[in-house]
Amino acid sequence: MSMRLGFFGTGYAGLVTSVGLAEVGHTVTAIDKDPDIVARLSDGTPTIHEPGLPELLIANLEAGRLRFTTQAEDAVSMSDIIFLCVGTPSRADGRADLSQVEEVARTIAPLLDDYKLIVEKSTVPARTAYWIDWTIRRLAGSECEFDVASNPEFLREGSAVRDFLQPDRIIIGADTERARSLLLDLYEPSFHCPIVMTSVTTAELIKHVANTFLASKISFINMVSDLCEELGVDVATVAKGIGLDPRIGSHFLHAGLGFGGSCLPKDLSALMKVAEDHGVDVSLLKEVERINTTRVDRLLAKVERALWVMRNKVIAVLGVAFKADTDDVRGAPSLAVVPRLHRAGAVLRVYDPAAVRNLERLYPPDDRLTYMESALEAVRDAHALVILTDWDEVRSLMRTPIIVDGRNLFEPAEMQATGFEYYSLGRGEATFRTERQRVRI
Ligand code: UDX
């Protein structure tokens, strides 16, 4: 059964969800206040970098199942279900800023004609639905018919379209039978994954807890990686060794620069505030946050140890997005690493396959900061190469660490020590093959 859906907000969650629900056959009207965004999307040009999105956007615009508008009235009157997908950024004190959510509630209230189901998609603190309900009821009058439900999204940037079309679970938080059955009718026919039915507050909490748990898992393995470094042990092998236990699981055990992005850091701090407001001790989560913020310090200490004096050293920075397959730099380690290396006097050559423009806006180029068009251009003549994002393109720069040095430019012993399989002319090579095998074990 095709349903009529309205979306407030066309950011990551709003855009991917609206396009995805149009793709499975529903009629979708998505609203954004910004006429430029509406014009671009109506034209079939995504406003975010997301694999698979351009094709689905165009297909559903052409099929007439999807349209974008600045007019809230249209979307409300033409929809059975209204999704709230506006941003809930962090306030200075770490709490979620709910002003955009409140604004949508105030916008919707006078437009309600017949029954509407209003659904929170934005990540919000537990009990936000009560405030939405209260706001609308105050402005629309008590006889107005509506429910507020929660249906959190678990989309990851970079694989959001796939995550939407093949979810591992769907959470429906609804406190009335009418809301529950409308959301079941929406999802059950098209998605064949477990559907967890809960109260609204439980669903709100599930989203915050899921992201906080993921953040905790990352900080845990990063703490372990510090210990591995001291013991001369490879953390990736430790992660593999523990991850095969299904109670632990192998995902989100990749040690490195820690978690960034627009969700994990924000949701961790928002959940801490909710817990503190309810008198719950959050020292465990404070440590998760502290470990994460020290990752960049650790990386910079290594750069300094390797180069000693930073002034005028040419450093190639590869990757500035907070993770691969996105152009998003929100919460990315590059936001700290680039200015700190710059302040230290280094000459930076920065490259990212998708996110350069977004960093450039924050840190305009100057005589010591250049944004490059290719990775190879960035690394040419560099004293050091600093990798900040796990792009495949960066990985494939040196897919197999083999150097055949026809001019004997490097010292075999030094190359061997760095783990390269190094061949030169007239200086022997058998020992290097052995070394590589040892490194691989
Ligand atoms: C996250 C949640 O995964 C998703 O379910 C939710 O809807 C939105 O927030 P996202 O922000 O897109 O998604 O990124 P995610 O893939 O979770 O990665 C977050 C950060 O953790 C990235 O900076 C990533 O590099 C880092 N990370 C991830 C690690 O450092 N190690 C890991 O093992 C996994």
Residues whose N, C-alpha, C, O or C-beta is under 5 A from the ligand:
A	BS01	UDX	E153 F154 L155 R156 E157 I218 F252 L253 H254 G258 F259 G260 G261 S262 C263 L264 F322 K323
